[in-house]
Amino acid sequence: MNNPNSRRTFLKQTGVLSVSSMLPLSVLPLDFNYKMGLQLFTIRDAMANDPIQSIKYARELGYEDGEIYGYDGDNDTYYGIKSKEFKKQIDDLDFTISSGHYDFSSHFNEPMDKLKRYIDQCIEGSHTLDSKYITWPWLAPEYRTIENFKILTDKLNVIGEQVTNAGLQFAYHNHDFEFTDHNGEQGYDIILSGTDPNLVKLQMDMYWVEHSSNKSPAELIAENPGRYVMWHIKDMDKVTRDYSEMGNGSIDYKKMLSTIDKDDLRYYYIEQGGNYSENSMQSIKDSAIYFKKHLQRYL
């Protein structure tokens, strides 16, 4: 579908033109190696009010894939919607969910049998959504000691084995606290060395690596082949070093994405956790326009 007129007809017929008509045809989706993904936490305020309409809007902007959060395992719901119904509704939008952030940190001190029951719930929800990855996204501040990082690696291996045996894959997502120095030790080094690469993959938050690590994203990928299967791509405010819309910040993503090793990459998600120039929905629009025009060609 290379003819602009036929493309516009297609978009109009499918209802995508409502937002896409505001975008230059040069930045509309073409053929790329990866779906343009969105971490839905970026628009968590909108998702809390109307998750399906929020995803529909993101889809109209060109986001094709998402990473979810907030699963209620006891009720098998995403955003208050039963998982099977949620899957049906996102299928109708031609939107996929390739990964989910699940609340493992809340189970950190629970007995292993309770953790395993929660893992089973996450597996059930992921299978329903046809997600490939279950991701540990966060470690609460009270657990961020070197000894607890060692305990964490054991838990990650247990979860990874259970998830892998269910036909899915498991990953760990970093923030800044993993790179904090504890008398010459870092939590992230303990995670890297203490987890089984076949059971525990890694989701690199490129913003936090640029913000807090003494190594670059490219260096970490080179040192850990086969592990970085997912990326979070978000920009850094030039003054405050807080989050920023894509293109407004200080991270040179053109240089990074044009040169970095992508052999292990399976999915990426654009994200902005806050510090919106106007609001979250405007931010995902601004980021989509910039990303399509300047960065998507590398992915």
C-alpha positions in Angstrom: 0.0 0.0 0.0 2.5 2.6 -1.2 0.0 4.9 -2.9 -0.8 7.8 -0.6 -4.4 8.0 -1.9 -5.1 4.3 -1.4 -3.5 4.5 2.0 -5.7 7.5 3.0 -8.8 5.6 1.8 -7.8 2.6 3.9 -7.3 4.7 7.0 -10.6 6.4 6.5 -12.4 3.1 6.1 -10.8 1.7 9.2 -11.5 4.7 11.3 -7.8 5.5 11.9 -8.0 8.7 9.9 -9.6 10.6 12.8 -6.2 11.1 14.4 -3.8 10.0 11.6 -5.1 12.7 9.3 -3.3 15.1 11.6 0.0 13.4 11.0 2.1 13.8 7.9 1.9 10.7 5.6 5.7 10.5 5.8 5.4 9.5 9.5 2.5 7.0 9.1 3.3 3.3 9.6 5.3 1.6 6.9 7.2 -1.7 7.1 9.4 -2.0 10.2 11.0 -4.9 12.0 9.2 -4.2 15.2 5.7 -3.0 16.2 5.7 0.5 17.7 5.0 -0.2 21.3 3.6 1.9 24.2 4.0 1.2 27.9 0.4 1.9 28.9 1.5 3.2 32.3 2.3 6.4 30.4 -1.4 7.2 30.1 -2.4 5.6 33.4 -4.8 8.5 34.2 -6.7 8.0 30.9 -6.6 4.2 31.3 -8.2 4.6 34.8 -11.1 6.5 33.2 -11.6 4.5 30.0 -9.0 1.9 29.1 -10.5 0.8 25.8 -11.0 4.3 24.4 -7.5 5.2 25.6 -6.0 2.3 23.7 -8.1 3.1 20.7 -6.6 6.6 20.7 -3.1 5.2 21.0 -3.8 2.8 18.2 -4.9 5.7 16.0 -1.6 7.4 16.7 0.2 4.4 15.3 1.0 2.4 18.4 0.4 -1.2 17.5 1.5 -3.0 20.7 1.4 -2.4 24.4 2.8 -3.4 27.7 0.1 -3.6 30.4 0.2 -3.2 34.2 -2.2 -3.5 37.1 -3.4 -7.1 36.7 -5.9 -8.3 39.4 -5.0 -11.9 39.6 -7.8 -12.8 42.1 -10.5 -11.5 39.8 -8.6 -12.1 36.5 -9.1 -8.6 35.3 -7.1 -5.9 33.5 -8.3 -2.4 34.3 -11.5 -3.8 35.8 -12.2 -5.8 32.6 -12.2 -9.6 32.6 -9.1 -10.8 30.7 -11.1 -12.6 28.0 -13.3 -9.6 27.3 -10.2 -7.3 27.4 -8.5 -9.5 24.8 -11.6 -9.4 22.6 -11.7 -5.6 22.7 -8.1 -5.0 21.9 -8.3 -7.6 19.1 -11.1 -5.4 17.7 -8.6 -2.5 17.7 -5.9 -4.7 16.1 -3.8 -4.0 19.2 -1.5 -6.5 20.8 -0.1 -6.9 24.3 3.3 -8.5 24.2 4.4 -8.0 27.8 2.9 -7.2 31.2 4.3 -5.6 34.4 3.1 -7.6 37.3 3.1 -6.8 41.0 5.7 -9.2 42.2 7.2 -6.8 44.7 4.1 -7.0 46.9 4.8 -10.7 47.2 8.5 -10.3 48.1 8.1 -11.4 51.7 5.3 -13.9 51.3 5.8 -17.7 51.5 6.9 -19.3 48.3 3.6 -21.2 47.9 1.7 -17.8 47.8 4.2 -16.4 45.3 3.8 -19.4 43.1 0.0 -19.1 43.2 0.3 -15.5 42.1 2.7 -16.6 39.3 0.1 -19.0 38.1 -2.5 -16.2 38.0 -0.1 -14.1 35.9 0.5 -17.0 33.6 -3.2 -17.4 33.1 -3.8 -13.8 32.3 -0.8 -13.7 30.0 -2.0 -16.7 28.1 -5.4 -15.1 27.7 -3.9 -12.0 26.2 -1.4 -14.0 24.1 1.4 -12.1 25.7 4.9 -13.5 25.3 6.5 -12.0 28.4 5.8 -11.6 32.1 8.0 -8.9 33.6 9.1 -8.0 37.2 8.9 -4.2 37.0 9.8 -2.8 40.4 11.3 -3.5 43.8 9.8 -1.5 46.7 12.3 0.9 48.5 12.3 -1.1 51.7 13.8 -4.1 50.0 16.7 -2.3 48.2 19.6 -3.7 50.2 22.4 -5.9 48.9 21.2 -8.9 50.9 17.7 -8.5 49.5 19.1 -8.3 45.9 20.6 -11.7 46.6 17.3 -13.0 47.8 15.7 -11.3 44.7 17.9 -13.3 42.3 16.7 -16.6 43.8 13.1 -15.4 43.4 13.7 -14.3 39.8 15.1 -17.8 39.0 12.1 -19.5 40.6 9.6 -17.3 38.7 11.6 -17.7 35.5 11.4 -21.4 35.7 7.7 -21.5 36.4 7.0 -19.0 33.6 9.2 -20.8 31.1 7.6 -24.2 31.9 4.3 -22.6 31.0 5.6 -21.7 27.6 6.2 -18.0 28.2 9.3 -15.9 29.0 10.1 -13.9 32.1 12.1 -10.6 32.3 13.4 -8.1 34.8 12.9 -4.4 34.3 15.5 -1.9 35.8 15.2 1.5 37.3 17.9 3.7 38.8 18.2 2.0 42.3 19.8 -1.1 40.9 22.8 1.0 40.0 23.3 2.5 43.5 26.6 1.8 45.0 26.6 -0.3 48.2 30.2 -0.2 49.4 31.5 -1.3 46.0 28.5 -3.5 45.1 25.6 -2.9 42.8 22.2 -4.6 42.9 22.2 -4.9 39.1 25.5 -6.7 39.0 24.1 -9.2 41.5 21.0 -9.7 39.3 23.1 -10.2 36.2 25.4 -12.7 37.7 22.9 -14.5 40.0 20.1 -15.2 37.5 20.0 -17.9 34.9 20.1 -16.3 31.4 17.8 -19.0 30.0 15.2 -18.3 32.6 15.5 -14.5 33.3 15.7 -12.1 30.4 16.1 -8.4 30.8 14.0 -5.4 29.9 16.3 -2.4 29.6 14.9 1.0 30.6 17.3 3.1 28.5 16.4 6.3 30.3 17.4 4.9 33.7 20.6 3.4 32.2 21.5 6.7 30.8 20.5 8.5 34.0 22.2 6.3 36.6 24.5 3.6 35.2 28.2 3.9 34.6 27.7 1.8 31.5 25.9 2.7 28.3 23.0 0.7 26.9 25.3 -0.6 24.2 27.9 -1.7 26.7 25.3 -3.6 28.8 23.9 -5.3 25.7 27.4 -6.3 24.5 28.3 -7.7 27.9 25.1 -9.8 28.2 24.3 -11.4 24.9 21.0 -13.1 24.6 19.4 -11.3 27.5 18.0 -7.8 26.5 14.9 -8.9 24.7 12.9 -5.7 25.5 13.6 -2.0 25.7 11.8 1.0 27.3 12.6 4.1 25.2 12.0 7.4 26.9 13.7 10.8 26.8 15.4 12.8 29.6 14.6 16.5 30.3 17.6 18.6 29.4 17.5 20.6 32.6 15.8 18.6 35.3 16.8 15.1 34.0 13.2 14.1 34.6 11.1 12.3 31.9 10.4 14.1 28.7 8.5 13.7 25.4 10.6 12.0 22.7 12.7 14.6 20.9 12.5 17.2 23.7 15.2 15.6 25.8 18.9 15.1 26.0 19.3 11.4 25.0 20.7 11.1 21.5 18.4 8.3 20.3 19.3 8.8 16.6 22.9 7.9 17.4 22.0 5.1 19.8 19.3 3.4 17.8 21.2 3.6 14.6 24.3 1.8 16.0 23.1 -0.4 18.9 23.0 -4.2 18.6 19.4 -5.3 18.1 20.0 -9.0 17.6 18.2 -9.9 20.8 15.5 -7.3 20.7 12.0 -8.6 20.4 9.8 -5.7 21.6 10.2 -2.0 22.6 7.9 0.4 24.3 7.8 4.2 24.3 7.2 5.4 27.8 6.9 8.6 29.8 6.3 8.3 33.5 5.4 11.9 34.1 6.5 15.5 33.6 4.2 15.9 30.6 4.4 19.1 28.7 0.6 19.3 28.7 -1.0 15.9 29.6 -0.3 12.2 29.0 -2.4 11.9 25.9 -0.8 14.9 24.2 2.6 13.5 25.2 2.0 10.1 23.5 0.9 12.0 20.4 4.0 14.3 20.4 6.3 11.3 21.0 4.6 9.3 18.2 5.1 12.1 15.7 8.7 12.6 16.6 9.5 8.9 16.8 8.0 8.1 13.5 9.7 10.9 11.7 13.2 10.5 13.2 13.7 7.1 15.0 11.4 4.4 13.7 13.5 3.9 10.6 16.1 2.3 12.9 13.7 -0.3 14.3 
